[in-house]
Amino acid sequence: MNTTRRGFLKRAAAASVLPAVHTMARTSSAAAGSKIIAGQIGTRHAHASGKVGTMRTFSDDYDVVGVVEPDKERRAMLEKQAAYRGVTWMSEEQLLNTPGLQLVCVETEVKDLLDTAQRCIAENLHIHLDKPAGESYPHFMRLVNEARRRKRVIQMGYMFRYNPGFEFLFQAIKKGYLGQVFEAHTVISKTVGNGTRAQLARYPGGTMFELGCHVIDSLIHAIGIPDKVTSYTRRTRPEKDTLADNQLAVFEYPRATATVRSALVEVDGGRRRQMVVCGDEGTIAIRPIEPPALSLTLSRPRDTFSQGTTEVELPRLGGRYHGDFKDLALVLRGEKELEFSYDHDLAVQKAILQASNLPLT
């Protein structure tokens, strides 16, 4: 076994992204070095507190002017949390009419994400849109096309885009470390209580829609858009609820296959979350995903990595959303392009719906 330096990610960061998926530059509206004036609509998404908390932590980058939550009792409850302590509560109309507003984090319930995002784009605002992007592919397509026309940024809230393990994976594939990729498999599961089951049962896409979407985004970023996606759904407790809590999706490529598994009944499932990508010259295994542990197996030396298996030393993860909002600040100031294009986001949403056995109409 070998242990490498941390410098790989820094050296690889300047590499271009996969040309088959990531082609669209996006326009910034913030001056270089200035704070980005931001707000948040909604607090009911599972990731909402983490997003506003991250922006407030990065106070050199973001000025969070307000949060929209119409429920007075919920506001009182949220004010006890560090992420919301001291925020200014606003109506949506007040927030969207705030002078100089540039960015809105859309953190509503999933059923309201697209309508809310559309109102923000109509006001010429950039958005961070939490996942998944609703159940209507045509609606999401209209949103993306309008953002493209207005040159507004949509940053989707998938969890692993800036995870150091996945960043290593993306760059290693682009540098050809693995040769021809022929297989990928990923598992992302957890166990949930009856209350959460009742909430999730409202979504016919089940755990693949709610949780598997994160790794579907990573899979497509890593190896491209599949030719075909086939969904398999099982319900472990059909006598109690309709929740699709045990799902598998098979992604077919011209020279590869990939699987995504997600369940809501796996005891301590977080520790077994993983992504493994195999090529004819090497394999990368990330397990667990958070915090990431990564092994690289090579048939021949690559750069500073020896033949055989290396347990790669990765940079610290930091906060789960730190990478997202650090990168978004650079994009909005015009210091870089967003690596995840409009077309990538559309391809991911299409694949999520197919993997969740949901219609595209």
N, C-alpha and C positions, 0 to 999 in steps of 0.2 A: 504493500500500500504506500502511496505517496501523498503528501499534503502540499498544495500549491499556494502561491501568493494570492492576495486579494486583487492584484492589479488587472486580472483578466477583464473584469467588467468595465473598468475604466478605459482599458485599451480598446475594448470592443464597442464602447458606447457610440463611437463615431461612425460605425458601420451602417450602411443603408439597410432599410427594412425589406421584407420579402416583396419583390416587384409584382407578384401575382395578386397581392391583396392590398398593399398600402401604396397609394399613388397620389393622394389628394392633399395638397397643402391647404392650410386654413389661415384666414386673415386675422390679425390681432387688432385690438382697438385701445390698448393701454400703452402709455408712454413708458419707455425704458426706465427702469428703476423706481417707477411710481407704485403706490399701493393700488390694488384692484378693489374697487368698491363692489361689495357683494352682499347678497342676502340669501335667505333660504325660505322656500315655500313648502310647508308640511313638516310634520315631526313624527308621523306614524309609520314611516318606512323603518325597517329593522336597522338600517345603517345611518339613520338621520342624525343621531347624537354624535356619532363618530365623525361625520362630515363637518358639521358646524364646529365641533370641538377642534378638529384639525385646522380649519381656517383661522379660528381664534388663537390657536397656538402659534401659527405663522403670522403674527401680527405685523411683521415687517413686509409681508407680501399682500395681506388682505385686510381690508377694513370692513368688518361685518356690521352693516348698518341696521339690520332688522331681520326678524324671523316671523313668518306667518303661521299662526295657529289660532283658529277661531274659538276653540273650546276653552273657556275660562278656567274650568276645573283642571283640565289637562295642563294648561300653562302653569298653574300653581304647583302642580306635581313636578313638572319639568324644571322649575326654578330651583329645586333642591339638588339637581344634578349639576356637576361642575361645567359640563358643556354648555348649559343654558343660563347659568347664573349671571345675572346682570344684563342679559340681552334686551334689546328694545323690541317689544311685540308690536306688530303692525297688521293691518289688513293687507290683502293682496294688492288692492288698488293703491294703497299708500306706498308699498314697497316698489311696485312697478313704476310709480311716478316720482321716485326718489331721484333728485338731480345727480347726474353722473354715474348712475348705476350701470355696471358692466356685466355682472355675472349673477346668475341665480342657480342655486342648488335645488333641484326638484326632488323632494323627499316625501311625497304623499304616499298614500296607499297605492298599490300597483294599478288598480282600476282607474285612478285619476292621473297617472303620470303623464300620459300623452296629451290629454287636454290641457293640463297645466303647462307642459313644455311648449305647446303650440302658442299659448298666450304670451309666453316669454319671448319666443322667437319673433312673434308679431310685433313686439316692442323693440326689436333689433338687439336683443340681449344674447350673450353667450350663456350656455347652460352646462351644468354638470347634471346628468340625468341618471338617476339610480335605476337599477336593473329589476327585472327584465323589462324591455321596452314595450310593455303592454301585450295584449293578446291579438291585436289586429295588425297584420303585416302591412296592408294598404295604408292604414293610419300612420304607422311609423314611417313608411316610405314618403308620404306627403310631408311629414315633419322634416325628414332629412333633406328632401328636395328643396323645401323652403329655406332651411338653414344654408344649404349650398348656394342657393340663389342670392341670399343676403350676405354670404361669407361669414356666417356666425359659427362658432365652435360648438359642437356637441361632444362632450367627454362622457362616455358611458362609465357607470360605476361598478365595473367588474373587478373583483378583489385582487387578482394575481398579476395584473399587467406590470406592476413595479416590484413584485416580490423578487428578491435577489436570485433565488433558484430559477425562476422562470426567465428572468433577464439573461442569466447564463445560458439556459436552454435555447432561447431565441437566437442569441449570438453564435453559439456553437453550431447550430444547424446552418446558419448563413455562411459560416466559415468552412463548412464542409466536413466538420469533425466526424459526423456519423455516416458519411457517404450517402447512399440511396436509402432514404427512410422507407421501411416496409411495414412497420407496425407501431402503434401507439395505444396505450391503454391507461385509463385514469379512473380513479375511484374518489368520490366525494360524498360522504354520508355523515349522519349524526342520529341521535335519538331525541325525540320530542315528546312532551307531555300531551295530555288530552286537550288542554286549552289551545295549544299551538296547532294540534291536529285539526281542531274545529276551524281555526282560521285558514289553514292551508287548504282544507277540503273545498273551500270556495273556488279554488282555481283548478280547472280540469286538467291542467298540465302537470300537476303534482310536483314531486320533488325535483324532477328534471328541469322543470320550468323555474322553480324557486331557487334551487341550489346548484343543479348541474350546469346552469347557464354560465357560471364563472369559469369552469374548465373548458366549456365549449368555446368560449372566447379565446382562451389560451391555445387550445388545439388548432383553431383556424389560423391564429397568428403564427403558430409554429410550422404547420405543414400545409396550409392553404385551404381553399374551399372544396368541400367534398362533392363528388358527382352524385351521391345518393346517401340519404339518411333513413334508416329503418328503426322504428321504435318498438320496444317490448315493454308492456306494463303489467305489473301484478299488484294486487291489493292484499295486504297481509291480514286486514281486519274488516272484510266486507260486511260482516254482520253488525259492525258498529258504525262505520262511516264509509264515505266514497273516496277517501284520500288515496291517490295513486302514490304509494309510499315505497315502492320497490321497482325501479325502472332501469332499463338497459337501452342504450342506443348504439347502433353500428354505423360507422361512417365509412363509405367506400370511396377509394381513390383509384386512379389508373394503375398504380403500382403498390398500393398500401391499403391496409384496413386499420381502423381505430375503433375503440370501444370506450364509452362513457357509462359508468355505473353510479347510481345514486339511490340511497335508501334513507328512510327516516326511522328505522328500527334497529340500527346497529349500535350496540353498546360500545361507548367510548370510540365512536366512529371517527372522530377528529384525528386520532392518532394514526389511523390507517389511510388517511387521505394521501393520494399519491398520483404522480404522472410519470409514466415510463415511455420513452421513445427509443425505438430500436432502428438502426440502420445496418447496412452490410459492412460498415467499418467501425461501428461503435454504438454504445448504448448510454443514455442518460436516465437515471432514476432519481426522482425527487420524492422522498418519503421520510418523514411526514412533510406536508406542504408548509405548515406554520408551527414553529419556526422552521424554515426549510433546511433539510439535510440532503446533500446531492452527491451521488457517485457517478463518475465518468469512467467508462470502460472503452479502451481503444485498441484496435488491431495493430496500430503503428503510432509512433510519436506524432504529436501535433503541437506546434509552438512550444510552450514550456511544459506540456503534459506528456508523461511517459506512456509507453505501451503498457497495457494492463489496466488495473483498476485504481483510480485515485479518488479519495474522499476529499472533495473540493471545499476549501475554506471560503465561506461566503461572507460578504459584509453583513452587519447586523440589519435585521428587518426594520427596526424602528417602529413607528406606529403603522397600523395596517394601511392607512390612507395617506401617509406622508408623501410617498412617491407620486401619487396622483396629483396632489395639490401643489407640490413643488414644480412638477412638470407643467401643470396647467398655468401657473404664474409665468413661466418662461414663454409658453405659447402665446398667452394673451399680451405679453410685452413685445412680441415679435422677435424674440431671441432664438426661437427654434420652431420647427413644424411639429404638429401633433402626429405621432407615428401611426395612430389608428384612424384610418380614413373613413369618410362617409360610406364608401363602398364596403369596407371591412365591416362596419357596424350593421349594414343591411344584410350582409352575408351571414353574420353571426345570428341576427334575429331570425332570419329564415331557418337556419339550422336548429336553433332552440325550439321553434315551433314544431318543426318536423320531428325532432328528438322527443318532444313532449306529446306527440300524436295529436297535435292541434292543427286546424286548417290554416291555409295561407290566404284565404279569401276574406 
